[in-house]
């Protein structure tokens, strides 16, 4: 996933920390960065999820640190792909492993009749399918 910056150089995806109201650190947010002019922007495909997370925090959140990978599969998969112990594995294998893991969790959530958990897992599976189609 690459984008051309307004300066004409190529922007690359990096995982960054976003600070909200000087109280909440949201780590592992995928951000497009230009190494030349240092411009950056949140990856467009995850903006809605980030907005949703921020909305859930409210206007006066408590001091805390959140991992965006816990609410967004693109951030989660980028984090996994950058882990040193997994560097030898192909991205396709990591994605397939995650899909299998989520499908196993979906079976468990369904068997427990936990609709909130089921919907969350289904949302994550949709995020992965959108990720694989966009890349």
Buried (B, 14 or more C-beta within 10 A) or exposed (E): BEEEBEEEEEBBBBBBEBEBEEEBBBBBBBBBBBEEEEBEEBBEBBEEBBEEBBEEBEEEBEEEEBBBBEBBBBBBBBBBBEEEEBEEEEBEEBBEEBBEEBEEBBEEBBEEEEEEBBEBBBEBBEBBEEBBEEE
